[in-house]
Amino acid sequence: MNFALILFLFVVFTGILWSINHFWARKKRPADAKDPWWVEYGGSFFPVILAVFVLRSFLVEPFKIPSGSMIPTLLVGDFILVNKFTYGIRLPVINKKIVELNSPKRGDVVVFRYPPDPSLDYIKRVVGLPGDRVEYHNKKLTINGQEVKHESTGDYLDPARLYYTPRFKETLGEVQHAVLIDPEAPGHVRPIVNFPDLDQCHYNEDGLNCKVPNGHYFVMGDNRDNSQDSRFWGFVPDNNLVGKAFFIWFNFNDLRRIGSFH
């Protein structure tokens, strides 16, 4: 059971208690009678839980980065905020879009429900849009026949692993960001699941070539050799999108990380 559903059930439960008291039980009690405990707690919690539910469902939602797949942009332990309405307004719990707004752009960092297991939330960067031809061969990214150029910016020291990895500057759409590409890591990729539209991808010993289906996105981690992403488990359906990540609001190990990112 996911947190959104639990929160929704709490809203319904406390809302029922508040409504029973407000519209019926309070009128039956003597004017000087003390409110029952269930009324006191229900009335106190309902507006707070309702506010949290609305804020989390329609405006922003907090997440914690659990892995290093987005290093150096996002580090393990970063607490981030995700804009829930950038890509449209969705009904909470069932995640059904009811109002169309914007579509993801190349370079956006997005949170989405992991296609092989929608109970899990993943975060990656959008590389391919619907209809794009995405190729990744010998660690070189090509989109619609145009190679994405990389500019070396020195080595990156992973503070957790104490390991240096070459860092590059990359531009996707209007977004310029950093990526890590390890020349010593194997460039061979293979699908780990039999994902939908697998026939749109062709794998060989050097990498892969994929045509992004309509209504789907091809995503990759910035830590290219330490990220399980669309190269391994396929495309992200629009229905799985949660929102656009835009702000680091806390990190226990380094408060200097607080701020926006690309």
C-alpha positions in Angstrom: 0.0 0.0 0.0 1.5 3.3 -1.1 1.8 6.4 1.1 -0.6 8.4 -1.1 -3.4 5.8 -0.4 -2.6 5.7 3.3 -2.8 9.5 3.5 -6.1 9.5 1.5 -7.6 7.0 3.9 -6.6 9.2 6.8 -8.2 12.2 5.2 -11.5 10.3 4.6 -11.5 8.8 8.1 -10.8 12.1 10.0 -13.1 13.9 7.6 -16.0 11.6 8.4 -15.4 12.2 12.2 -15.3 15.9 11.7 -18.5 15.9 9.5 -20.4 13.7 12.0 -19.6 16.1 14.8 -20.1 19.3 12.9 -23.4 18.4 11.3 -25.0 16.1 13.8 -23.3 15.1 17.1 -22.5 18.6 18.3 -26.2 19.6 18.0 -27.2 16.7 20.2 -24.8 17.5 23.1 -25.5 20.0 25.8 -23.9 23.4 25.2 -21.5 23.0 28.1 -20.6 19.4 27.4 -17.0 18.6 26.6 -16.2 17.2 23.2 -15.6 13.4 23.1 -12.0 12.3 22.5 -12.8 11.1 19.0 -14.1 14.5 18.1 -11.2 16.4 19.6 -8.6 14.2 17.7 -10.6 14.0 14.5 -11.2 17.8 14.4 -7.6 18.5 15.1 -6.1 16.1 12.6 -8.5 16.6 9.7 -7.4 20.1 8.5 -3.7 19.3 8.9 -3.9 15.9 7.0 -6.1 17.5 4.4 -3.6 20.3 3.8 -0.7 17.9 3.5 -2.7 15.7 1.2 -3.6 18.6 -1.2 0.0 20.0 -1.1 1.6 16.6 -1.7 -0.9 15.5 -4.4 -1.1 18.6 -6.5 1.8 21.0 -5.8 5.1 19.5 -4.5 6.2 16.2 -3.1 9.4 15.4 -1.2 11.7 12.5 -2.1 15.0 11.2 -0.9 17.7 10.1 -3.3 18.4 6.4 -2.5 21.2 5.6 -5.0 24.1 7.0 -7.0 22.6 6.7 -10.5 22.2 10.5 -10.8 25.7 11.5 -9.5 27.1 14.2 -9.8 23.8 16.1 -10.2 22.1 14.4 -7.2 23.9 12.5 -4.4 22.8 9.7 -2.1 20.9 11.3 0.8 19.8 14.4 -1.0 16.2 15.4 -0.1 14.5 16.9 -3.1 11.2 18.6 -4.1 9.2 17.5 -7.1 6.8 19.8 -8.9 3.6 17.8 -9.3 1.7 20.0 -11.8 4.4 20.7 -14.4 3.3 17.9 -16.6 -0.4 18.1 -15.9 -2.8 17.7 -13.0 -3.4 14.1 -11.9 -5.8 12.5 -9.6 -4.0 11.3 -6.4 -3.6 7.6 -5.7 -4.6 6.4 -9.2 -2.3 9.0 -10.9 -4.8 9.6 -13.8 -4.1 12.9 -15.7 -7.2 15.1 -15.8 -5.7 18.4 -17.0 -3.0 18.6 -19.7 -0.3 21.2 -19.2 3.3 20.7 -20.3 5.2 17.7 -21.6 8.7 16.7 -20.4 11.5 18.3 -22.3 14.9 16.8 -23.2 17.1 17.3 -20.2 14.4 17.4 -17.5 15.1 15.4 -14.3 11.9 13.5 -13.6 10.5 11.2 -11.0 8.3 8.4 -12.2 6.9 5.1 -11.3 9.3 2.3 -12.3 7.6 0.5 -15.2 8.5 -3.1 -14.1 7.2 -2.3 -10.6 5.0 0.8 -10.3 5.2 0.6 -6.5 8.7 2.0 -6.7 9.7 5.6 -7.6 12.7 6.2 -9.8 14.5 9.4 -10.8 16.4 9.9 -14.1 17.0 12.4 -16.8 14.8 12.6 -20.0 17.0 11.8 -23.0 14.5 10.8 -25.7 11.1 12.2 -26.5 8.2 10.3 -28.3 9.3 9.6 -31.8 13.0 10.1 -31.2 15.7 7.7 -32.4 18.1 7.2 -29.5 21.4 5.4 -29.9 24.1 4.6 -27.3 27.2 3.0 -28.8 30.6 2.9 -27.3 29.4 5.3 -24.6 28.4 7.9 -27.2 24.9 9.2 -27.1 23.2 10.1 -30.4 19.7 11.5 -30.8 18.0 11.6 -34.2 21.3 11.2 -35.9 23.0 14.0 -34.0 25.8 13.0 -31.6 25.5 14.7 -28.2 28.9 16.3 -27.6 30.8 16.1 -24.3 33.3 18.5 -22.9 35.7 17.2 -20.3 35.6 19.1 -16.9 38.1 17.0 -15.0 37.7 14.1 -12.7 34.9 13.7 -10.1 35.8 12.2 -6.7 33.0 10.1 -5.3 33.1 11.0 -1.5 31.5 7.6 -0.6 33.7 5.3 -2.8 36.8 7.5 -2.9 37.0 6.8 -6.6 37.7 9.2 -9.5 35.6 9.1 -12.6 35.9 11.4 -15.6 33.3 14.1 -15.6 31.9 15.8 -18.7 29.6 18.7 -19.6 26.6 17.6 -21.7 23.8 19.6 -23.2 20.3 18.1 -23.8 17.9 20.5 -25.3 18.3 23.7 -23.3 19.7 22.0 -20.3 23.5 21.9 -19.6 24.5 19.4 -16.9 27.3 17.1 -15.8 27.6 13.4 -16.5 30.1 10.7 -15.4 31.5 8.3 -18.0 34.0 5.7 -16.9 36.2 4.5 -19.8 37.2 1.4 -17.8 33.6 0.2 -17.3 32.1 -2.2 -19.8 30.0 -0.6 -22.5 27.9 -3.7 -23.1 24.2 -3.4 -22.2 21.4 -6.0 -22.3 17.7 -5.8 -21.3 17.0 -7.1 -17.8 13.3 -7.6 -18.4 11.1 -8.3 -21.4 9.7 -4.8 -21.5 6.8 -3.5 -23.7 7.9 -2.3 -27.1 11.2 -4.2 -26.8 11.0 -4.7 -30.6 11.7 -0.9 -30.9 15.2 -1.5 -29.6 18.1 -3.3 -31.2 21.0 -4.4 -29.0 24.6 -5.3 -30.1 27.9 -5.7 -28.3 28.6 -1.9 -28.5 25.2 -0.7 -27.2 21.7 -0.1 -28.5 19.5 1.7 -30.9 15.9 2.5 -29.9 12.9 4.3 -31.4 10.8 5.9 -28.6 7.1 5.0 -28.9 4.4 7.6 -28.8 3.4 8.5 -25.2 6.8 7.3 -23.8 10.2 8.6 -22.8 13.7 7.3 -22.9 15.5 8.2 -19.6 19.1 7.8 -18.4 21.0 8.4 -15.2 23.8 11.0 -15.2 26.1 8.4 -13.7 26.1 6.6 -17.0 28.0 3.5 -16.1 26.2 3.0 -12.7 22.6 3.5 -13.7 19.9 1.0 -14.5 17.6 3.0 -16.8 15.8 2.8 -20.2 18.8 1.0 -21.7 18.0 -2.0 -19.4 14.2 -1.9 -18.7 12.6 0.1 -21.4 10.6 3.2 -21.9 8.7 5.3 -19.3 5.0 5.7 -20.2 3.5 9.2 -19.7 1.0 7.7 -17.2 3.9 6.8 -14.9 5.2 10.3 -14.6 5.1 11.8 -11.1 6.7 15.2 -11.7 9.7 17.3 -12.4 12.5 17.4 -9.8 13.8 20.9 -9.2 15.2 21.6 -5.8 17.4 20.1 -3.1 16.0 21.2 0.2 18.2 19.2 2.6 21.2 17.0 2.9 22.4 15.8 6.4 26.0 15.6 5.3 26.4 18.8 3.3 24.1 21.8 3.8 25.8 23.5 0.9 23.9 21.3 -1.5 20.6 23.1 -0.7 19.4 24.8 -3.9 18.1 24.3 -7.4 19.8 22.0 -10.0 19.6 21.2 -13.7 
